[in-house]
Amino acid sequence: MHELAIADAVVGIVSRHAAGRRVVAVDVQVGHLRQVVPDALSFAFGLVAEGTCAEGAELRLEAVPAATRCRACGTETEQAGWPMGCGACGAFDAEVVRGEELLVTGVEVETTERGTVAA
């Protein structure tokens, strides 16, 4: 289950950016081609976050669909699965332009007893 390693990396990233403040929420973009199971990542995040500043934080996942650009005609096509062919000309010679993301895009931390701030 590679979700555990991903969760560990996410907790490490947010812990560094939180600088000792309690983490309220974490935003992560996950590309379709990363083959991450959202429920497994959320579960692993909860486990790995225990005892850290991210314990109890909400993990907000944004799924990024896969897309390719055809090298033959230049058309960008959103891909639902394999094989990844061009939606315009049917060619299979394409470069991936979206869907490989695995990015922490936001960290919301507590700054006072009543407020939070995005980091």
C-alpha positions, 0 to 999 in steps of 0.5 A: 500500500503506497498510500502509507508512504504518501501519507508519511510524506504529506505529514512531513511536508505539512509539519515543516510548514506548520512550524509548531502550529496545529494543522487544521486541514491539508489540501492535496491534488492527486492525479488519476495516473498516480493510482492512489485510493482516496479512502486508503490515503485518508486512512493512512494520513490519520494513522501517520498524523497521530502524535504530530501537529497534523493529528485530527487535521482534515485531508482534502483531496482533489482528483486531477483527471488524466489528459494527454496532448497528441504529438500528431495533431496537437489535440489535448484529450482528457483520458478515462483509462487505457489505452490513451488515444487522441480524441481527434485523430485516434493516434496513440503517440501522446505526452501526458499533460495532466494526471501525474500530480501529487501536490500539497497545495494548501495547509491550514493552521491554527494561529489563535484560539479562534482563528486559522490561517492558510499557509 
